Amino acid sequence: MKGLIQRVSEANVAVGGRQIASIGNGLLLLLGVERDDASAEAKELCRKILSYRVFPDDQGRMNVNVQDSGGALLIVPQFTLAADTSSGTRPGFSLAASPDVANRLFQEFVAQAKRLLGTERVQTGEFGADMQVGLVNDGPVTFLLESGPSV
């Protein structure tokens, strides 16, 4: 499972021209589910993301996680993060989980994030939708985090 996090001062998701989610300060998470992922990977990646220290402390060092910063989390399902880009000029998607498995693990990840961070601090995109994502990357600060057997 892969999670691309970006520290943002604001982020939002629209579907069909209608905004469905938005946050202020926090993390935008693009979440990719791979073929061999299971509940354990969702749980581990969620723990890792929520505890990852990317917000500045009093000295300006990245020493504070999203939980302690008071920030929000916008989780966007991102099928293309599971792409195999190792050869050629077109991505392959044989490494991606099937849509039903990916949706189940996405929902499990969201439920875990809401339990740990609080329902009011977690927003989501829409699984399987054509989404427009807007953000103001703060820093910029962007990290790719992974969980799974090969990590």
C-alpha positions in Angstrom: 0.0 0.0 0.0 1.3 3.4 -0.9 0.5 6.8 0.6 1.7 10.0 -0.9 1.3 12.8 1.7 1.5 16.5 1.1 1.5 19.0 3.9 -1.1 21.6 2.9 -2.5 24.9 4.1 -5.7 23.9 2.2 -7.0 21.1 -0.1 -10.3 20.1 -1.6 -11.9 17.5 -3.9 -14.6 18.1 -6.4 -16.6 15.5 -8.4 -18.7 16.7 -11.4 -18.0 20.3 -10.5 -19.3 20.0 -7.0 -17.0 20.2 -4.0 -17.3 17.1 -1.8 -14.5 17.6 0.7 -12.2 20.3 1.9 -9.6 20.9 4.7 -7.5 23.7 6.0 -4.1 23.0 7.5 -3.2 19.3 7.5 -2.3 16.5 5.1 -3.6 15.6 1.7 -3.1 11.8 1.3 -3.2 10.1 -2.1 -3.8 6.4 -1.3 -2.9 3.6 -3.6 -3.8 -0.1 -3.0 -1.7 -2.9 -4.5 -2.7 -6.4 -5.4 -1.2 -8.1 -2.3 -2.4 -5.6 0.3 -4.7 -6.6 3.1 -6.1 -5.1 6.3 -2.7 -5.3 8.0 -1.2 -3.0 5.4 -4.0 -0.5 5.7 -3.7 -0.4 9.5 0.1 -0.1 9.4 0.2 2.6 6.8 -2.5 4.6 8.7 -0.5 4.4 11.9 2.6 5.5 10.0 1.0 8.5 8.3 -0.8 9.8 11.4 2.5 9.6 13.4 4.8 10.9 10.6 6.4 14.1 11.8 6.1 16.7 9.0 4.8 19.8 10.8 7.2 22.3 12.4 7.9 22.6 16.1 8.8 25.8 17.9 12.2 25.8 16.4 10.9 25.2 12.8 12.0 21.6 12.7 9.7 18.9 11.3 9.0 17.3 14.7 5.2 17.3 15.0 2.7 14.8 13.5 -0.8 15.6 12.1 -2.4 14.2 15.3 -0.5 16.7 17.5 -0.6 19.6 15.1 -4.4 19.7 15.2 -4.4 19.4 11.4 -6.9 17.5 9.2 -6.5 14.7 6.8 -8.0 14.5 3.3 -7.8 11.0 1.9 -8.1 10.6 -1.9 -8.1 7.1 -3.4 -5.4 7.1 -6.1 -5.4 4.0 -8.4 -2.4 5.3 -10.4 0.0 5.1 -7.4 -0.1 1.3 -7.9 1.2 1.6 -11.4 4.2 -0.4 -12.7 6.4 2.2 -14.4 9.5 0.1 -14.6 9.6 -0.2 -18.4 8.3 1.5 -21.5 6.4 4.8 -21.7 3.0 3.6 -20.6 2.1 2.6 -17.0 0.9 -1.0 -16.3 -1.7 -1.7 -13.7 -1.1 -5.4 -13.0 0.2 -4.5 -9.5 -3.0 -2.7 -8.5 -5.7 -4.4 -6.3 -9.0 -5.2 -7.9 -11.6 -2.4 -7.5 -13.6 -4.3 -4.9 -10.5 -5.1 -2.8 -9.1 -1.6 -3.2 -12.5 0.0 -2.1 -12.7 -2.3 0.9 -9.2 -1.4 2.0 -9.7 2.3 1.3 -12.8 2.2 3.6 -10.9 0.3 6.3 -8.1 2.9 6.1 -10.7 5.8 6.4 -12.4 4.1 9.4 -9.1 3.6 11.1 -8.1 7.3 10.5 -11.4 8.5 11.9 -10.9 6.4 15.0 -7.4 7.7 15.6 -7.8 11.3 14.4 -11.5 12.0 15.0 -14.3 12.0 12.5 -14.4 15.7 12.2 -10.8 15.9 11.1 -11.0 13.4 8.3 -12.4 14.1 4.8 -12.4 11.8 1.8 -12.5 11.8 -2.0 -14.9 9.4 -3.7 -13.7 5.9 -4.7 -13.9 5.3 -8.4 -14.9 8.8 -9.3 -13.2 11.2 -11.7 -12.1 13.8 -9.1 -10.5 17.2 -9.3 -8.1 17.8 -6.5 -6.9 21.2 -5.5 -4.3 22.0 -2.9 -1.8 24.5 -1.6 1.3 22.5 -0.7 2.9 24.0 2.4 6.7 24.0 2.1 6.4 22.2 -0.3 6.5 19.1 1.8 5.8 15.7 0.1 6.6 12.2 1.2 5.8 8.7 -0.2 5.2 6.2 2.6 4.6 2.5 2.0 3.6 -0.6 3.9 3.5 -4.2 2.8 5.5 -7.3 2.5 8.1 -5.8 0.1 8.8 -2.7 2.3 
